[in-house]
Amino acid sequence: MLEQVLLNLITNAVQAMENETARKQLGVATTQENGAVLIRVFDNGPGVPVHLRERIFDPFYTTRKAGHGIGLSFSHRVIENHGGTLTASGSEWGGAEFRISLPLENERATP
């Protein structure tokens, strides 16, 4: 499921940059931070407007003509089911950045 989330985020980044004429850049980075694994997917595309950054995770919400609005809501749910968070922001390259934060297994709270 986590692999599908990463594929969704990478595919979204590629699709967002389809009409960009400048050199397209896509980055994926990982680090360990505050007892969690942080995975960042970022690009230099058009970005996600601030007023849409929460709404894009709603089921069936899309800004693409051919989109279905399922990918990001699915991804958000998968990450939450793993005890993590998925957020959107602006990237250092001027496009969008999606951040996945997952607790380390030995740090994860048990029910």
C-alpha positions in Angstrom: 0.0 0.0 0.0 2.9 2.4 0.8 4.4 1.7 -2.6 1.0 2.6 -4.2 1.0 5.9 -2.3 4.5 6.8 -3.5 3.5 5.9 -7.1 0.4 8.1 -6.8 2.4 11.1 -5.6 5.1 10.7 -8.3 2.4 10.2 -11.0 0.6 13.3 -9.8 3.8 15.3 -9.9 4.6 14.1 -13.5 1.1 15.0 -14.6 1.2 18.4 -12.9 4.3 19.2 -14.9 3.0 18.1 -18.3 2.5 21.6 -19.6 5.6 23.1 -18.1 8.0 24.4 -20.7 11.0 24.8 -18.4 13.2 21.9 -17.3 11.0 19.5 -15.2 12.4 18.5 -11.8 11.0 15.8 -9.5 12.6 14.8 -6.3 12.1 12.1 -3.7 14.0 12.3 -0.4 13.9 10.5 2.9 15.1 11.2 6.3 14.5 10.3 9.9 13.1 13.1 12.0 11.5 13.3 15.5 11.0 9.5 15.8 9.5 9.2 12.4 10.5 8.5 8.8 9.9 11.5 6.6 9.4 10.9 2.8 9.2 14.0 0.6 8.0 14.1 -3.0 8.5 17.5 -4.6 8.6 19.2 -8.0 9.0 22.4 -9.8 5.5 22.3 -11.4 2.6 24.8 -10.8 2.2 23.8 -7.1 -1.0 23.5 -5.1 -2.6 26.8 -4.1 -2.8 27.3 -0.3 -6.6 27.4 -0.3 -6.7 23.9 -1.8 -4.1 22.1 0.3 -6.6 20.5 2.6 -9.3 20.0 0.1 -7.2 18.0 -2.3 -7.4 15.0 0.1 -11.2 14.9 0.0 -12.7 12.0 -1.9 -13.6 12.8 -5.5 -12.2 16.3 -5.4 -9.9 17.0 -8.4 -8.6 20.0 -10.3 -7.8 17.9 -13.4 -10.3 17.5 -16.3 -9.6 13.8 -16.6 -9.1 13.2 -12.9 -11.3 11.2 -10.6 -10.2 12.6 -7.2 -9.4 9.2 -5.7 -5.6 9.0 -5.6 -4.8 11.6 -2.9 -7.8 10.6 -0.7 -6.7 7.0 -1.0 -3.1 7.9 -0.2 -4.1 10.1 2.8 -6.2 7.2 4.2 -3.4 4.7 3.8 -0.9 6.9 5.5 -3.3 7.6 8.4 -4.0 3.9 8.7 -0.2 3.4 9.3 -0.3 6.0 12.1 1.3 8.7 9.9 0.4 12.0 8.2 0.4 13.2 4.6 0.5 16.9 4.0 0.9 19.3 1.0 3.0 22.5 0.8 5.1 24.5 -1.5 8.4 23.0 -2.6 11.9 24.6 -2.5 11.7 24.4 -6.3 8.5 26.5 -6.5 6.1 23.6 -7.2 4.3 21.2 -4.8 5.7 19.1 -2.0 4.0 16.2 -0.4 5.3 15.0 3.0 4.7 11.6 4.4 5.6 11.1 8.1 5.5 7.6 9.4 6.3 6.7 13.0 9.2 4.3 13.4 8.0 0.8 14.3 9.6 0.7 17.7 8.3 4.2 18.5 4.7 3.5 17.3 2.1 3.4 20.0 0.4 0.0 20.5 -3.4 -0.2 21.2 
